[in-house]
Amino acid sequence: MHKEVCYFYFKKTIPMQVTFPILLAKKIYTTKKEFFLYEVNTSQEVIHYTFTNDVARYEKKYSNPACLVKDLQAKIDAQLYIDFSEENTPTFVIGY
């Protein structure tokens, strides 16, 4: 079974690449919430996340800063591409 993932560059003091399942990209794109809070493992994969309109309620639970969903949606629109030209490449990429 292939694991589809998205690579996404979040703005922080040091740019970092974060990986998350393609279904999470769909959730980000379709949510009506304003903020996305997330936690990553050592491989920079999103392991826990929350969509919320009230950042203060969840900010102690997550060590990464909240992202605006509308900014993530814009980056998904602008940068997501799916390359089916190679076999066995289950990776979806968002990047620069």
C-alpha positions as CSV (number, residue, x, y, z in Angstrom):
1,M,0.0,0.0,0.0
2,H,1.4,3.4,-1.0
3,K,1.3,6.3,1.4
4,E,0.4,9.6,-0.4
5,V,2.0,12.6,1.2
6,C,2.3,16.3,0.6
7,Y,5.4,18.2,1.3
8,F,4.8,21.7,2.5
9,Y,7.2,24.5,3.4
10,F,5.9,26.4,6.5
11,K,7.3,29.9,7.2
12,K,9.3,29.8,10.5
13,T,12.6,31.4,11.5
14,I,14.2,28.5,9.6
15,P,12.2,27.1,6.7
16,M,11.2,23.6,7.3
17,Q,9.5,20.9,5.2
18,V,6.5,19.3,6.7
19,T,4.9,16.1,5.3
20,F,1.3,15.2,5.6
21,P,-1.2,12.8,4.0
22,I,-3.0,13.9,0.9
23,L,-6.3,13.5,2.7
24,L,-5.1,16.2,5.2
25,A,-4.5,18.5,2.2
26,K,-8.1,17.9,1.2
27,K,-9.3,18.7,4.8
28,I,-7.2,21.9,4.8
29,Y,-8.7,22.9,1.5
30,T,-12.3,22.3,2.5
31,T,-12.4,23.4,6.2
32,K,-14.3,26.5,7.3
33,K,-12.0,27.0,10.3
34,E,-9.5,29.8,10.4
35,F,-6.4,28.2,11.9
36,F,-4.4,25.0,11.6
37,L,-2.3,23.8,14.6
38,Y,-0.1,20.8,14.2
39,E,2.6,18.6,15.8
40,V,5.3,16.8,13.8
41,N,7.5,13.8,14.6
42,T,11.2,13.6,14.0
43,S,10.7,12.9,10.3
44,Q,8.7,16.2,10.0
45,E,5.4,14.3,9.4
46,V,2.3,15.8,10.8
47,I,1.1,13.4,13.5
48,H,-1.5,15.5,15.4
49,Y,-3.5,18.5,14.2
50,T,-6.5,20.7,14.9
51,F,-8.5,23.1,12.9
52,T,-10.0,25.9,15.1
53,N,-11.3,29.4,15.2
54,D,-9.9,29.8,18.8
55,V,-6.1,29.5,18.8
56,A,-5.9,30.3,22.5
57,R,-7.8,27.2,23.3
58,Y,-5.3,24.9,21.8
59,E,-1.9,26.8,21.6
60,K,-0.5,25.1,24.8
61,K,-1.1,21.6,23.2
62,Y,1.0,22.3,20.1
63,S,4.6,23.5,20.0
64,N,4.4,24.8,16.4
65,P,2.9,28.2,15.6
66,A,-0.7,28.3,14.2
67,C,-1.0,28.6,10.5
68,L,-3.8,30.5,8.7
69,V,-5.9,28.1,6.8
70,K,-6.5,30.6,4.0
71,D,-2.7,30.8,3.4
72,L,-2.4,27.1,3.3
73,Q,-5.3,26.9,0.9
74,A,-3.6,29.4,-1.4
75,K,-0.4,27.5,-1.3
76,I,-2.2,24.2,-2.1
77,D,-3.9,26.0,-5.1
78,A,-0.6,27.4,-6.3
79,Q,1.9,24.6,-5.6
80,L,0.2,21.2,-5.5
81,Y,1.0,19.1,-8.5
82,I,0.5,15.4,-9.1
83,D,3.0,13.7,-11.4
84,F,1.8,10.4,-12.9
85,S,4.6,10.2,-15.4
86,E,6.7,7.8,-13.3
87,E,5.4,4.5,-11.9
88,N,5.5,3.8,-8.2
89,T,5.8,7.4,-7.1
90,P,3.1,7.9,-4.5
91,T,4.3,11.4,-3.5
92,F,2.4,14.6,-4.0
93,V,4.6,17.7,-3.6
94,I,3.9,21.2,-2.5
95,G,7.1,23.3,-2.6
96,Y,9.1,26.0,-4.1
